[in-house]
Amino acid sequence: MDGITDAPMRALVGEWGCFSYSVTEFVRVSGEALPAKVFRREVPEVATDCKTVTGLPVQVQILGGHPERMALSALAAVRAGAKSIDINFGCPSPTVNGNDGGASLLRTPCRIREVVRAVRDALPPEIPVSAKLRLGWESIDDIFENAPMAVEGGAAWLTLHARTRTQRYEPPVFWPHLRRVNELIGVPVVANGDIFSFDDFQKCRETTGCEHFMVGRGALAVPGLARQISVNLGLEPTAGSEFESWNTWLSRLIYWCDQFHPGTERRTLARLKQWLNIAYRHGSLDVFQRVKRAETVKELMAWLEPDFVNN
Ligand SMILES: Cc1cc2nc3c(=O)[nH]c(=O)nc-3n(C[C@H](O)[C@H](O)[C@H](O)COP(=O)(O)O)c2cc1C
């Protein structure tokens, strides 16, 4: 998730355990193909077998509409150490869409096929290529054209956010459409959108019939959610720590920010605020309004202290 699931956050999520893999923030390919050094900078995990130092596999996501530049960039990512590539056809940002990237390609399904195919053809066969899509630009039914195009291009699986671009993040989320795609498409579908609790997860699972799930905002708003889901499903406990308290986990994020970006306190502060904002909007941590004006990390932590929720 752009602006939040950077290397420090991925390292932290690795500490939590219970996730099969994480996907990077999108790396945008615009005027020129990206060189390997961009991926080494944006995705430091490429140097460590494409896993966080806390053991979480990381998939590199790229975004753009130019097949050849996307293919060359994907190849550079793989040369830098990427083990799999995801292509973003879901981002709703007007700036990104205005530059022919993300969800804008949902309006021309054959271009989805072209981009996926170019990336697929450029990479060694053992490197999987997947695609992340919204249901369509305006119509939820566009997914019945867009999803097959991604698969024809060579996508090994699809992650589907069950909304259109026009909806941005507004309700409702159209889980029933994912069931229909899942039944038709012949590759695994990762269901995505609005899983904020175990109940949501159960409903999503029943409605979509999917076996794979991507949790975005919910994973950050309710940091114990993945563990809760795996415990409730009776899965083997994976390595990792139970959610202790917000205090502990925010301190751990500060630690990881210092490891990856020493001496950049403003950046750390921005990331903490982003996280608390998501927790405020989608979880039970009701302190964002108070801390959003904090000017230092120390101030933010001090202002939070009295209210910490130990859930
Ligand atoms: C702040 C923010 C940044 C995001 N950045 C990305 C991104 O870089 N790549 C991507 O595939 N999806 C991105 N998304 C979309 C999420 O991956 C996900 O599809 C969406 O939030 C719906 O799932 P959720 O309800 O579990 O959050 C972003 C979402 C948000 C809120």
The ligand as an SDF file (V2000), in Angstrom:
LIG
                    3D

 31 33  0  0  0  0  0  0  0  0999 V2000
   -3.2490    4.2920    1.2640 C   0  0  0  0  0  0  0  0  0  0  0  0
   -3.4490    3.1380    0.2990 C   0  0  0  0  0  0  0  0  0  0  0  0
   -2.4400    2.8250   -0.5800 C   0  0  0  0  0  0  0  0  0  0  0  0
   -2.5820    1.7520   -1.4780 C   0  0  0  0  0  0  0  0  0  0  0  0
   -1.5520    1.4190   -2.3140 N   0  0  0  0  0  0  0  0  0  0  0  0
   -1.6470    0.3210   -3.0820 C   0  0  0  0  0  0  0  0  0  0  0  0
   -0.5500   -0.1180   -3.8760 C   0  0  0  0  0  0  0  0  0  0  0  0
    0.5340    0.4890   -3.8910 O   0  0  0  0  0  0  0  0  0  0  0  0
   -0.7120   -1.2490   -4.6130 N   0  0  0  0  0  0  0  0  0  0  0  0
   -1.8880   -1.9590   -4.5960 C   0  0  0  0  0  0  0  0  0  0  0  0
   -1.9910   -2.9900   -5.2590 O   0  0  0  0  0  0  0  0  0  0  0  0
   -2.9320   -1.5560   -3.8790 N   0  0  0  0  0  0  0  0  0  0  0  0
   -2.8420   -0.4520   -3.1130 C   0  0  0  0  0  0  0  0  0  0  0  0
   -3.9140   -0.0680   -2.3590 N   0  0  0  0  0  0  0  0  0  0  0  0
   -5.1640   -0.8330   -2.4140 C   0  0  0  0  0  0  0  0  0  0  0  0
   -5.1270   -1.9940   -1.4120 C   0  0  0  0  0  0  0  0  0  0  0  0
   -4.1090   -2.8950   -1.7760 O   0  0  0  0  0  0  0  0  0  0  0  0
   -6.4540   -2.7610   -1.3880 C   0  0  0  0  0  0  0  0  0  0  0  0
   -6.7080   -3.2640   -2.6620 O   0  0  0  0  0  0  0  0  0  0  0  0
   -7.6200   -1.8790   -0.9560 C   0  0  0  0  0  0  0  0  0  0  0  0
   -7.2710   -1.0690    0.1450 O   0  0  0  0  0  0  0  0  0  0  0  0
   -8.8240   -2.7460   -0.5840 C   0  0  0  0  0  0  0  0  0  0  0  0
   -8.4600   -3.7380    0.3460 O   0  0  0  0  0  0  0  0  0  0  0  0
   -8.6430   -3.5450    1.9390 P   0  0  0  0  0  0  0  0  0  0  0  0
  -10.1120   -3.2390    2.1670 O   0  0  0  0  0  0  0  0  0  0  0  0
   -8.2010   -4.8510    2.5270 O   0  0  0  0  0  0  0  0  0  0  0  0
   -7.7950   -2.3810    2.3400 O   0  0  0  0  0  0  0  0  0  0  0  0
   -3.7990    1.0030   -1.4760 C   0  0  0  0  0  0  0  0  0  0  0  0
   -4.8060    1.3350   -0.5890 C   0  0  0  0  0  0  0  0  0  0  0  0
   -4.6590    2.3960    0.2870 C   0  0  0  0  0  0  0  0  0  0  0  0
   -5.7790    2.7200    1.2460 C   0  0  0  0  0  0  0  0  0  0  0  0
  1  2  1  0
  2  3  1  0
  2 30  2  0
  3  4  2  0
  4  5  1  0
  4 28  1  0
  5  6  2  0
  6  7  1  0
  6 13  1  0
  7  8  2  0
  7  9  1  0
  9 10  1  0
 10 11  2  0
 10 12  1  0
 12 13  2  0
 13 14  1  0
 14 15  1  0
 14 28  1  0
 15 16  1  0
 16 17  1  0
 16 18  1  0
 18 19  1  0
 18 20  1  0
 20 21  1  0
 20 22  1  0
 22 23  1  0
 23 24  1  0
 24 25  2  0
 24 26  1  0
 24 27  1  0
 28 29  2  0
 29 30  1  0
 30 31  1  0
M  END
$$$$
